[in-house]
Amino acid sequence: MTQTQTRRLLITGVSSGLGRALAEQALADGHDVTGTVRTERAHEAFEALGARATGIMLDITDHAAIKPAIDRIEADRGPIDVLVNNAGYGLEGTIEEASLDEIRRQFEVNVFGAIAMIQAVLPHMRARKAGHILNVTSMGGMITMPGLGLYHGSKFALEGMTEALGKEVAGLGIHVTAVEPGAFRTDWAGRSMVRAERHIPDYNAVFAQLHERRSENDGPHLGDPQRAARAMLEILKVEAPPAHLLLGSDAVRLVGDQLARLQAEFQRWRKLSCSTDA
Protein backbone atom coordinates (compact mmCIF):
# COMPACT_ATOMS: atom_id res chain seq x y z
CA MET A 1 0.00 0.00 0.00
CA THR A 2 1.37 3.44 -0.91
CA GLN A 3 1.53 6.30 1.56
CA THR A 4 -1.27 8.14 -0.23
CA GLN A 5 -3.57 5.19 0.47
CA THR A 6 -2.81 5.02 4.16
CA ARG A 7 -5.64 6.14 6.41
CA ARG A 8 -5.90 6.89 10.09
CA LEU A 9 -8.76 5.00 11.72
CA LEU A 10 -10.29 5.63 15.13
CA ILE A 11 -12.15 2.51 16.29
CA THR A 12 -14.11 2.30 19.54
CA GLY A 13 -14.00 -1.02 21.40
CA VAL A 14 -10.89 -2.72 20.01
CA SER A 15 -10.38 -5.19 22.84
CA SER A 16 -12.29 -8.01 21.12
CA GLY A 17 -14.86 -8.96 18.48
CA LEU A 18 -15.35 -7.07 15.24
CA GLY A 19 -13.47 -4.04 16.54
CA ARG A 20 -10.35 -6.07 17.20
CA ALA A 21 -10.61 -7.87 13.86
CA LEU A 22 -10.97 -4.58 11.99
CA ALA A 23 -8.00 -3.08 13.81
CA GLU A 24 -5.82 -6.10 12.99
CA GLN A 25 -6.75 -6.10 9.32
CA ALA A 26 -6.31 -2.33 9.02
CA LEU A 27 -2.86 -2.54 10.60
CA ALA A 28 -1.96 -5.40 8.25
CA ASP A 29 -2.86 -3.11 5.34
CA GLY A 30 -0.55 -0.40 6.64
CA HIS A 31 -3.15 1.92 8.14
CA ASP A 32 -2.70 3.79 11.42
CA VAL A 33 -5.23 2.71 14.04
CA THR A 34 -6.19 4.41 17.27
CA GLY A 35 -8.45 2.23 19.40
CA THR A 36 -10.40 2.94 22.56
CA VAL A 37 -9.96 0.59 25.51
CA ARG A 38 -11.12 0.68 29.13
CA THR A 39 -8.36 -1.16 31.02
CA GLU A 40 -4.60 -0.83 31.21
CA ARG A 41 -4.22 -4.50 30.29
CA ALA A 42 -6.26 -4.00 27.11
CA HIS A 43 -4.24 -0.86 26.35
CA GLU A 44 -0.95 -2.76 26.51
CA ALA A 45 -2.32 -5.68 24.49
CA PHE A 46 -3.54 -3.39 21.73
CA GLU A 47 -0.32 -1.40 21.40
CA ALA A 48 1.59 -4.69 21.26
CA LEU A 49 0.06 -5.16 17.79
CA GLY A 50 2.62 -2.78 16.32
CA ALA A 51 3.97 0.74 16.04
CA ARG A 52 0.91 1.92 14.12
CA ALA A 53 -1.47 0.83 16.90
CA THR A 54 -2.24 3.47 19.52
CA GLY A 55 -4.56 2.75 22.40
CA ILE A 56 -6.42 5.41 24.35
CA MET A 57 -8.21 4.91 27.64
CA LEU A 58 -11.73 6.15 26.97
CA ASP A 59 -15.19 5.18 28.19
CA ILE A 60 -17.61 6.41 25.52
CA THR A 61 -20.24 7.06 28.18
CA ASP A 62 -17.93 9.69 29.69
CA HIS A 63 -19.11 12.33 27.26
CA ALA A 64 -17.05 15.15 28.77
CA ALA A 65 -13.85 13.23 28.06
CA ILE A 66 -14.56 12.53 24.39
CA LYS A 67 -13.95 15.91 22.72
CA PRO A 68 -10.59 16.50 24.48
CA ALA A 69 -9.53 12.97 23.51
CA ILE A 70 -10.43 13.54 19.85
CA ASP A 71 -8.65 16.90 19.81
CA ARG A 72 -5.50 15.27 21.27
CA ILE A 73 -5.55 12.53 18.63
CA GLU A 74 -5.87 15.11 15.86
CA ALA A 75 -3.02 17.18 17.32
CA ASP A 76 -0.66 14.36 18.25
CA ARG A 77 -1.39 11.59 15.74
CA GLY A 78 -2.84 13.47 12.77
CA PRO A 79 -6.20 13.71 10.99
CA ILE A 80 -8.83 11.08 11.73
CA ASP A 81 -9.87 9.86 8.30
CA VAL A 82 -12.28 7.16 9.48
CA LEU A 83 -14.35 6.92 12.65
CA VAL A 84 -15.70 3.46 13.42
CA ASN A 85 -18.31 3.42 16.19
CA ASN A 86 -18.03 -0.24 17.12
CA ALA A 87 -18.35 -0.27 20.92
CA GLY A 88 -21.65 -1.69 22.14
CA TYR A 89 -23.32 -4.60 23.85
CA GLY A 90 -26.61 -6.50 24.00
CA LEU A 91 -29.29 -6.40 26.70
CA GLU A 92 -31.45 -9.52 26.87
CA GLY A 93 -34.79 -9.08 28.60
CA THR A 94 -38.40 -8.28 27.90
CA ILE A 95 -39.40 -4.65 27.77
CA GLU A 96 -41.58 -5.07 30.86
CA GLU A 97 -38.98 -6.84 32.99
CA ALA A 98 -35.85 -4.75 32.34
CA SER A 99 -35.16 -1.94 34.78
CA LEU A 100 -35.01 1.68 33.61
CA ASP A 101 -31.37 1.84 34.74
CA GLU A 102 -30.52 -1.15 32.51
CA ILE A 103 -32.36 0.46 29.60
CA ARG A 104 -30.62 3.80 30.09
CA ARG A 105 -27.23 2.07 30.14
CA GLN A 106 -28.05 0.26 26.90
CA PHE A 107 -28.83 3.53 25.14
CA GLU A 108 -25.91 5.38 26.78
CA VAL A 109 -23.44 2.95 25.20
CA ASN A 110 -25.11 1.97 21.94
CA VAL A 111 -26.58 5.37 20.99
CA PHE A 112 -25.37 8.36 23.00
CA GLY A 113 -21.76 7.20 23.08
CA ALA A 114 -21.73 6.95 19.29
CA ILE A 115 -23.37 10.36 18.92
CA ALA A 116 -20.83 11.97 21.26
CA MET A 117 -17.97 10.49 19.21
CA ILE A 118 -19.53 11.76 15.98
CA GLN A 119 -20.08 15.26 17.34
CA ALA A 120 -16.44 15.42 18.43
CA VAL A 121 -15.02 14.16 15.12
CA LEU A 122 -17.24 16.01 12.65
CA PRO A 123 -15.76 19.52 13.12
CA HIS A 124 -12.37 18.18 12.03
CA MET A 125 -13.83 16.26 9.08
CA ARG A 126 -15.88 19.27 7.98
CA ALA A 127 -12.82 21.49 8.06
CA ARG A 128 -11.04 19.06 5.72
CA LYS A 129 -14.16 18.31 3.64
CA ALA A 130 -13.28 14.62 3.93
CA GLY A 131 -13.94 11.64 6.14
CA HIS A 132 -15.92 8.43 6.56
CA ILE A 133 -18.00 7.40 9.56
CA LEU A 134 -18.92 3.73 10.02
CA ASN A 135 -21.53 2.99 12.68
CA VAL A 136 -21.61 -0.72 13.50
CA THR A 137 -25.27 -1.39 14.21
CA SER A 138 -26.64 -4.91 13.61
CA MET A 139 -29.13 -6.80 11.52
CA GLY A 140 -30.99 -6.26 14.81
CA GLY A 141 -31.34 -2.63 13.77
CA MET A 142 -33.62 -3.78 10.93
CA ILE A 143 -35.29 -6.93 12.30
CA THR A 144 -36.54 -7.84 15.77
CA MET A 145 -36.71 -10.88 18.01
CA PRO A 146 -38.69 -11.16 21.27
CA GLY A 147 -36.53 -10.87 24.35
CA LEU A 148 -34.12 -8.44 22.69
CA GLY A 149 -36.46 -5.48 22.21
CA LEU A 150 -34.37 -2.97 24.12
CA TYR A 151 -31.22 -3.89 22.24
CA HIS A 152 -33.20 -3.59 19.01
CA GLY A 153 -34.50 -0.20 20.12
CA SER A 154 -30.95 1.08 20.56
CA LYS A 155 -29.86 -0.26 17.20
CA PHE A 156 -32.96 1.04 15.39
CA ALA A 157 -32.14 4.46 16.87
CA LEU A 158 -28.55 4.24 15.64
CA GLU A 159 -29.74 3.16 12.19
CA GLY A 160 -32.08 6.14 11.85
CA MET A 161 -29.50 8.60 13.08
CA THR A 162 -26.85 7.15 10.78
CA GLU A 163 -28.98 7.41 7.67
CA ALA A 164 -30.06 10.98 8.45
CA LEU A 165 -26.47 12.01 9.22
CA GLY A 166 -25.38 10.69 5.85
CA LYS A 167 -27.89 13.02 4.17
CA GLU A 168 -26.82 15.99 6.31
CA VAL A 169 -23.12 15.71 5.42
CA ALA A 170 -23.53 14.44 1.85
CA GLY A 171 -22.41 17.78 0.40
CA LEU A 172 -19.46 18.16 2.76
CA GLY A 173 -17.22 15.41 1.41
CA ILE A 174 -18.07 13.06 4.29
CA HIS A 175 -19.48 9.54 3.88
CA VAL A 176 -21.58 7.68 6.46
CA THR A 177 -22.30 3.95 6.47
CA ALA A 178 -24.41 1.80 8.79
CA VAL A 179 -22.73 -1.62 9.05
CA GLU A 180 -25.24 -4.37 9.91
CA PRO A 181 -23.62 -7.66 10.92
CA GLY A 182 -25.51 -10.89 11.35
CA ALA A 183 -24.29 -13.59 13.76
CA PHE A 184 -20.49 -13.64 13.96
CA ARG A 185 -17.96 -15.70 15.87
CA THR A 186 -17.57 -13.19 18.70
CA ASP A 187 -18.55 -13.16 22.37
CA TRP A 188 -21.57 -10.88 21.76
CA ALA A 189 -24.04 -13.45 23.14
CA GLY A 190 -21.65 -14.57 25.87
CA ARG A 191 -19.46 -12.27 27.98
CA SER A 192 -20.74 -9.15 26.23
CA MET A 193 -24.42 -9.87 26.83
CA VAL A 194 -26.19 -8.37 29.86
CA ARG A 195 -29.29 -10.27 30.97
CA ALA A 196 -32.09 -8.56 32.85
CA GLU A 197 -33.48 -10.44 35.84
CA ARG A 198 -36.45 -12.65 34.99
CA HIS A 199 -39.48 -12.40 37.30
CA ILE A 200 -42.66 -12.66 35.20
CA PRO A 201 -43.67 -16.28 34.40
CA ASP A 202 -45.93 -15.15 31.54
CA TYR A 203 -42.78 -14.62 29.44
CA ASN A 204 -41.36 -18.10 29.98
CA ALA A 205 -42.56 -19.21 26.54
CA VAL A 206 -40.76 -16.27 24.91
CA PHE A 207 -37.46 -17.22 26.51
CA ALA A 208 -37.97 -20.91 25.83
CA GLN A 209 -38.06 -20.03 22.12
CA LEU A 210 -35.04 -17.76 22.49
CA HIS A 211 -32.99 -20.44 24.22
CA GLU A 212 -34.13 -23.10 21.77
CA ARG A 213 -32.95 -20.91 18.91
CA ARG A 214 -29.58 -20.51 20.64
CA SER A 215 -29.28 -24.28 21.12
CA GLU A 216 -29.97 -24.87 17.44
CA ASN A 217 -27.20 -22.41 16.57
CA ASP A 218 -24.81 -23.65 19.25
CA GLY A 219 -22.05 -24.41 16.76
CA PRO A 220 -19.77 -21.81 15.20
CA HIS A 221 -21.67 -19.00 13.50
CA LEU A 222 -21.25 -18.44 9.78
CA GLY A 223 -19.78 -14.99 10.27
CA ASP A 224 -15.98 -14.69 10.26
CA PRO A 225 -14.85 -11.45 11.99
CA GLN A 226 -11.72 -11.21 9.84
CA ARG A 227 -13.79 -11.39 6.66
CA ALA A 228 -16.15 -8.77 8.07
CA ALA A 229 -13.14 -6.55 8.65
CA ARG A 230 -12.02 -7.03 5.04
CA ALA A 231 -15.49 -6.03 3.82
CA MET A 232 -15.47 -2.86 5.93
CA LEU A 233 -12.04 -1.91 4.66
CA GLU A 234 -13.21 -2.52 1.10
CA ILE A 235 -15.90 0.18 1.26
CA LEU A 236 -13.29 2.71 2.41
CA LYS A 237 -11.73 2.43 -1.05
CA VAL A 238 -14.79 3.29 -3.17
CA GLU A 239 -15.90 6.76 -4.24
CA ALA A 240 -19.57 6.13 -3.43
CA PRO A 241 -19.76 3.81 -0.40
CA PRO A 242 -23.13 2.37 0.61
CA ALA A 243 -25.38 3.94 3.23
CA HIS A 244 -26.09 0.41 4.52
CA LEU A 245 -23.82 -2.62 4.45
CA LEU A 246 -25.19 -5.99 5.56
CA LEU A 247 -22.55 -8.47 6.69
CA GLY A 248 -23.28 -12.19 6.51
CA SER A 249 -25.64 -14.34 4.47
CA ASP A 250 -27.95 -14.64 7.51
CA ALA A 251 -28.29 -10.85 7.66
CA VAL A 252 -29.03 -10.71 3.92
CA ARG A 253 -31.69 -13.41 4.24
CA LEU A 254 -33.38 -12.22 7.43
CA VAL A 255 -33.45 -8.53 6.53
CA GLY A 256 -34.66 -9.40 3.02
CA ASP A 257 -37.50 -11.48 4.49
CA GLN A 258 -38.42 -8.63 6.81
CA LEU A 259 -38.57 -6.11 3.97
CA ALA A 260 -40.81 -8.47 1.98
CA ARG A 261 -43.16 -8.89 4.97
CA LEU A 262 -43.36 -5.15 5.47
CA GLN A 263 -44.13 -4.53 1.80
CA ALA A 264 -46.87 -7.18 1.87
CA GLU A 265 -48.43 -5.63 4.98
CA PHE A 266 -48.28 -2.14 3.50
CA GLN A 267 -50.07 -3.35 0.39
CA ARG A 268 -52.69 -5.22 2.42
CA TRP A 269 -53.62 -2.08 4.33
CA ARG A 270 -52.96 0.39 1.52
CA LYS A 271 -56.61 1.38 1.08
CA LEU A 272 -57.08 2.14 4.76
CA SER A 273 -53.75 3.99 4.94
CA CYS A 274 -54.66 6.22 2.02
CA SER A 275 -58.19 6.86 3.33
CA THR A 276 -56.84 9.44 5.78
CA ASP A 277 -55.94 11.98 3.09
CA ALA A 278 -58.10 15.13 3.15
Solvent accessible surface area in square Angstrom, and as a share of the most:
residue,aa,sasa,rsa
1,M,116,0.52
2,T,82,0.48
3,Q,138,0.61
4,T,131,0.76
5,Q,94,0.42
6,T,29,0.17
7,R,71,0.26
8,R,45,0.16
9,L,0,0.00
10,L,1,0.00
11,I,0,0.00
12,T,1,0.01
13,G,23,0.22
14,V,0,0.00
15,S,56,0.36
16,S,43,0.27
17,G,24,0.23
18,L,22,0.11
19,G,1,0.01
20,R,45,0.17
21,A,4,0.03
22,L,3,0.02
23,A,0,0.00
24,E,62,0.28
25,Q,36,0.16
26,A,0,0.00
27,L,29,0.15
28,A,84,0.65
29,D,31,0.16
30,G,21,0.21
31,H,6,0.03
32,D,18,0.09
33,V,0,0.00
34,T,1,0.01
35,G,0,0.00
36,T,5,0.03
37,V,4,0.02
38,R,163,0.60
39,T,76,0.44
40,E,97,0.44
41,R,208,0.76
42,A,20,0.16
43,H,37,0.16
44,E,109,0.49
45,A,46,0.36
46,F,0,0.00
47,E,67,0.30
48,A,85,0.66
49,L,68,0.34
50,G,33,0.32
51,A,106,0.82
52,R,96,0.35
53,A,6,0.04
54,T,26,0.15
55,G,5,0.05
56,I,33,0.17
57,M,98,0.44
58,L,12,0.06
59,D,52,0.27
60,I,13,0.07
61,T,33,0.19
62,D,71,0.37
63,H,75,0.34
64,A,90,0.70
65,A,34,0.27
66,I,1,0.01
67,K,117,0.50
68,P,62,0.39
69,A,5,0.04
70,I,0,0.00
71,D,48,0.25
72,R,143,0.52
73,I,7,0.03
74,E,26,0.12
75,A,85,0.66
76,D,114,0.59
77,R,80,0.29
78,G,14,0.14
79,P,59,0.37
80,I,1,0.01
81,D,48,0.25
82,V,2,0.01
83,L,0,0.00
84,V,1,0.01
85,N,7,0.04
86,N,27,0.14
87,A,28,0.22
88,G,38,0.36
89,Y,28,0.11
90,G,0,0.00
91,L,1,0.00
92,E,7,0.03
93,G,1,0.01
94,T,11,0.07
95,I,118,0.60
96,E,113,0.51
97,E,12,0.05
98,A,10,0.08
99,S,51,0.33
100,L,118,0.58
101,D,105,0.54
102,E,51,0.23
103,I,32,0.16
104,R,141,0.51
105,R,99,0.36
106,Q,0,0.00
107,F,50,0.21
108,E,59,0.27
109,V,13,0.08
110,N,2,0.01
111,V,10,0.06
112,F,99,0.41
113,G,0,0.00
114,A,5,0.04
115,I,46,0.23
116,A,16,0.12
117,M,0,0.00
118,I,7,0.03
119,Q,122,0.54
120,A,7,0.05
121,V,0,0.00
122,L,24,0.12
123,P,56,0.35
124,H,44,0.19
125,M,0,0.00
126,R,111,0.40
127,A,85,0.66
128,R,86,0.31
129,K,119,0.51
130,A,50,0.39
131,G,15,0.14
132,H,12,0.05
133,I,0,0.00
134,L,1,0.00
135,N,0,0.00
136,V,11,0.07
137,T,6,0.03
138,S,13,0.08
139,M,23,0.10
140,G,4,0.04
141,G,4,0.04
142,M,53,0.24
143,I,11,0.05
144,T,87,0.51
145,M,49,0.22
146,P,72,0.46
147,G,7,0.07
148,L,12,0.06
149,G,25,0.24
150,L,16,0.08
151,Y,12,0.05
152,H,8,0.03
153,G,29,0.28
154,S,0,0.00
155,K,11,0.05
156,F,91,0.38
157,A,40,0.31
158,L,4,0.02
159,E,13,0.06
160,G,46,0.44
161,M,47,0.21
162,T,2,0.01
163,E,71,0.32
164,A,47,0.36
165,L,15,0.08
166,G,21,0.20
167,K,147,0.62
168,E,126,0.56
169,V,6,0.04
170,A,73,0.57
171,G,76,0.73
172,L,56,0.28
173,G,37,0.36
174,I,4,0.02
175,H,73,0.33
176,V,13,0.07
177,T,0,0.00
178,A,0,0.00
179,V,0,0.00
180,E,0,0.00
181,P,11,0.07
182,G,14,0.14
183,A,34,0.26
184,F,20,0.08
185,R,132,0.48
186,T,44,0.26
187,D,46,0.24
188,W,83,0.29
189,A,38,0.29
190,G,43,0.41
191,R,182,0.66
192,S,29,0.19
193,M,13,0.06
194,V,69,0.40
195,R,112,0.41
196,A,7,0.06
197,E,136,0.61
198,R,84,0.31
199,H,115,0.51
200,I,37,0.19
201,P,97,0.61
202,D,125,0.65
203,Y,60,0.23
204,N,81,0.42
205,A,66,0.51
206,V,38,0.22
207,F,7,0.03
208,A,61,0.47
209,Q,103,0.46
210,L,6,0.03
211,H,89,0.40
212,E,102,0.46
213,R,75,0.27
214,R,70,0.25
215,S,78,0.51
216,E,128,0.57
217,N,82,0.42
218,D,123,0.64
219,G,44,0.42
220,P,114,0.72
221,H,62,0.28
222,L,139,0.69
223,G,7,0.06
224,D,49,0.25
225,P,21,0.13
226,Q,67,0.30
227,R,184,0.67
228,A,4,0.03
229,A,0,0.00
230,R,88,0.32
231,A,34,0.26
232,M,2,0.01
233,L,3,0.01
234,E,91,0.41
235,I,15,0.08
236,L,13,0.06
237,K,108,0.46
238,V,69,0.40
239,E,165,0.74
240,A,89,0.69
241,P,19,0.12
242,P,47,0.30
243,A,55,0.42
244,H,62,0.28
245,L,35,0.17
246,L,54,0.27
247,L,11,0.05
248,G,31,0.30
249,S,73,0.47
250,D,20,0.10
251,A,0,0.00
252,V,88,0.50
253,R,142,0.52
254,L,46,0.23
255,V,4,0.02
256,G,34,0.33
257,D,63,0.33
258,Q,38,0.17
259,L,99,0.49
260,A,64,0.50
261,R,142,0.52
262,L,64,0.32
263,Q,96,0.43
264,A,64,0.50
265,E,99,0.44
266,F,119,0.50
267,Q,94,0.42
268,R,191,0.70
269,W,121,0.42
270,R,140,0.51
271,K,179,0.76
272,L,112,0.56
273,S,71,0.46
274,C,71,0.43
275,S,74,0.47
276,T,115,0.67
277,D,111,0.58
278,A,154,1.19
